[in-house]
Amino acid sequence: MNKPLELAVQKFITDHKKDLVQLIIDISTIPSPTGSEQKKAEWILEKLNSWEAEGAYIDEAGNVIYPYHLEKSDTFPLYNAHIDTVFNNVTTIEPKIDGHTLYAPSCGDNSSSVAGLLFLIRMLHTLKINLPTGILFAFNVGEEGLGNLKGSRYLVHTWKEHLSEMIAVDGSCNQFVNLAVGSRRYTISITAEGGHSWEKFGNSNAIAAASSIICQLYMQQVPTVPKTTYNVGTICGGSTVNSIAEQVEFTVDLRSESKDELERIDKHLTTILQKADTEKIQIKQTLIGERPCSQGITQSEIYDRIAAIRENNHQPMKFHAASTDANIPLSMGIPAISFGICEGSRAHSIYESIDLDTLEAGMNQLAAFLLFHM
């Protein structure tokens, strides 16, 4: 970025920091659990329209789209931030500021990133920056939990012929995701004979069967490199203490940085289930979520770009693997990266917070990334 533009950007960010903080507060107060993002999407679209963001709309998946001068080129980058949160049972959110810390569920994941992307759009408009290429801005749904990257999938599959790269604004401003952690999630349903615990003692018990399956899964050794994990997250079933359980259901999360290792642990689970499935024990395995691993993207100009920005600011640079909206383009051979605009703590909890003192540096970094070649 040339020096006059850099100084203008830095001044805009400094002068309007209070506006950025207010955006984060406003966005945080709108509940938007995965699958119920419409109210927040409408708020974002209204905000864009108030800034005369011509052509902004909500697509069929529920994503808010702002095609910014796409007529300039046939290929362009996608900058997106997910608008859904993990808070299904939080209906009233009252952000609080204590010193340099803002507290609110979702303030970091991902309200700050949504605000940062909106702030970036406002800056482009206000400073009348003439970019050499268009940009597809998106505020997408379905990133968290069982959203299964719904919004990102729709975006990438709809625009894939034109996407040069994706920047998922999400997470910390000091952590950079360039590898996709793939996952498969299942509901395992078990049906057994059941009966009275005294009179029908010896009948098959769904809880006992589930316990055996889970123990066998947890005996499996998995590699630390590439990192591979498994988890049983929920379990429910049975009826009373003196009844042999007829039914039980539990959920399993399998993850890996490697497609091959994910296949391996997945096959291991399937083998355990097949062996446990008998005349007296019936087992049903249902896929409830799947996220792809990276495929063929290990080097890209976007990784060199962020490394150069960090080096210029005398900051350490480290890439790592995670599960983000970037999984979809990375699995399709499209360069992608994920990073946020601030530092925070206790994400995915009602005690979530962000450090307001990190916002300026984080916004300057995102702007420098976008305007690097100007």
PEBEL-V91474 format. One record per backbone hydrogen bond with DSSP energy under -0.5 kcal/mol. NH is the residue of the N-H (numbers start at 1). CO is the residue of the C=O. E is the energy in kcal/mol with one decimal. If there is no record, write none. Layout:
NH|CO|E  NH|CO|E
This chain:
6|2|-2.5  7|3|-2.6  8|4|-2.1  9|5|-2.6  10|6|-2.5  11|7|-2.3  12|8|-2.2  13|9|-2.5  14|10|-2.4  15|11|-3.0  16|12|-1.7  17|14|-1.1  20|16|-1.8  21|17|-2.5  22|18|-2.2  23|19|-2.2  24|20|-2.2  25|21|-2.3  26|22|-3.0  27|23|-2.6  28|24|-2.5  29|25|-1.6  30|27|-1.3  31|29|-0.8  34|85|-1.6  36|33|-3.0  41|37|-2.5  42|38|-2.6  43|39|-1.8  44|40|-2.5  45|41|-2.5  46|42|-2.2  47|43|-2.1  48|44|-2.6  49|45|-2.5  50|46|-1.9  51|47|-1.0  51|48|-0.7  52|49|-1.6  53|48|-2.2  54|52|-1.7  56|53|-1.6  57|65|-2.2  59|57|-0.5  59|63|-2.6  62|59|-1.3  64|139|-2.5  65|57|-3.6  65|63|-0.6  66|137|-2.8  68|66|-1.0  68|135|-2.8  69|67|-0.9  72|69|-1.6  73|70|-1.2  76|162|-2.6  77|134|-0.7  78|165|-2.5  79|77|-0.5  79|136|-2.4  80|78|-0.5  80|167|-2.3  81|138|-1.6  83|140|-3.1  84|140|-0.6  85|32|-2.0  88|86|-1.3  91|89|-0.7  95|93|-0.5  96|103|-2.3  98|101|-2.9  101|98|-1.7  102|354|-2.3  103|96|-3.5  104|352|-2.0  107|104|-2.2  110|108|-0.6  111|106|-2.6  112|107|-1.3  114|110|-2.3  115|111|-2.7  116|112|-2.4  117|113|-2.2  118|114|-2.1  119|115|-2.8  120|116|-2.0  121|117|-1.9  122|118|-2.4  123|119|-2.2  124|120|-2.3  125|121|-2.1  126|122|-2.9  127|123|-2.8  128|124|-0.6  129|124|-1.5  131|129|-1.1  135|68|-2.3  136|77|-2.6  137|66|-2.3  137|135|-0.8  138|79|-2.3  139|64|-2.4  140|81|-0.9  140|138|-0.6  147|144|-2.7  148|145|-1.0  149|142|-1.5  150|142|-1.0  150|147|-1.5  151|141|-1.4  153|149|-2.8  154|150|-2.1  155|151|-2.4  156|152|-2.7  157|153|-2.5  158|154|-2.0  159|155|-2.4  160|156|-1.3  162|159|-2.6  163|159|-0.9  164|76|-2.0  165|76|-0.6  166|335|-1.9  167|78|-3.2  168|166|-0.5  168|337|-2.7  169|80|-3.4  169|167|-0.8  170|168|-1.0  170|339|-1.0  173|342|-1.4  175|172|-0.8  176|318|-1.1  177|338|-2.5  178|176|-0.6  178|320|-1.5  179|320|-1.0  181|179|-0.5  181|322|-2.2  182|180|-0.8  182|256|-2.3  183|291|-2.4  184|254|-2.1  185|289|-3.0  186|252|-2.3  187|286|-2.5  188|186|-0.5  188|250|-3.4  189|187|-0.6  189|284|-2.8  190|248|-3.0  191|282|-2.7  192|246|-2.9  194|204|-2.2  195|244|-1.1  197|242|-2.4  200|196|-2.2  201|198|-0.9  203|200|-2.4  206|245|-2.7  209|205|-2.3  210|206|-2.5  211|207|-2.6  212|208|-2.1  213|209|-2.3  214|210|-2.7  215|211|-2.4  216|212|-2.2  217|213|-2.2  218|214|-2.4  219|215|-0.6  219|216|-0.7  220|217|-1.5  228|223|-1.5  229|255|-2.5  231|253|-1.6  233|231|-0.7  233|251|-1.3  234|251|-0.6  236|249|-2.4  238|247|-2.1  243|240|-1.5  244|195|-3.6  248|190|-1.9  249|236|-3.0  250|188|-2.1  251|234|-1.9  252|186|-2.5  253|231|-3.1  254|184|-2.7  255|229|-2.6  256|182|-2.0  257|227|-1.9  262|258|-2.2  263|259|-2.2  264|260|-2.0  265|261|-2.5  266|262|-1.9  267|263|-2.4  268|264|-2.0  269|265|-2.1  270|266|-2.2  271|267|-2.4  272|268|-2.1  273|269|-2.3  274|270|-2.5  275|271|-2.1  276|272|-1.5  277|273|-1.1  278|276|-0.7  278|281|-2.2  282|191|-2.8  284|189|-2.7  286|187|-2.6  286|284|-0.6  288|185|-3.1  289|185|-1.2  291|183|-2.6  294|180|-1.0  295|330|-1.9  298|296|-0.7  303|300|-0.8  304|300|-1.5  305|301|-2.5  306|302|-1.9  307|303|-1.7  308|304|-2.2  309|305|-2.1  310|306|-2.3  311|307|-2.5  312|308|-2.4  313|309|-1.3  314|311|-1.5  315|310|-2.9  320|176|-2.2  322|179|-2.0  324|322|-0.7  327|324|-1.9  328|325|-1.1  329|325|-0.6  330|326|-2.3  331|327|-2.0  332|328|-0.7  332|329|-1.2  333|330|-1.0  334|329|-2.8  335|333|-0.5  337|166|-1.8  338|177|-1.4  339|168|-1.4  340|172|-2.2  342|171|-0.5  343|355|-0.5  345|353|-2.2  349|346|-1.1  352|349|-1.5  353|345|-2.1  354|102|-2.1  355|343|-2.9  356|100|-2.9  356|354|-0.8  357|100|-0.6  358|355|-1.9  359|356|-1.3  362|358|-2.1  363|359|-2.9  364|360|-2.6  365|361|-2.0  366|362|-2.1  367|363|-2.7  368|364|-2.5  369|365|-2.0  370|366|-2.2  371|367|-2.7  372|369|-0.8  374|371|-2.0
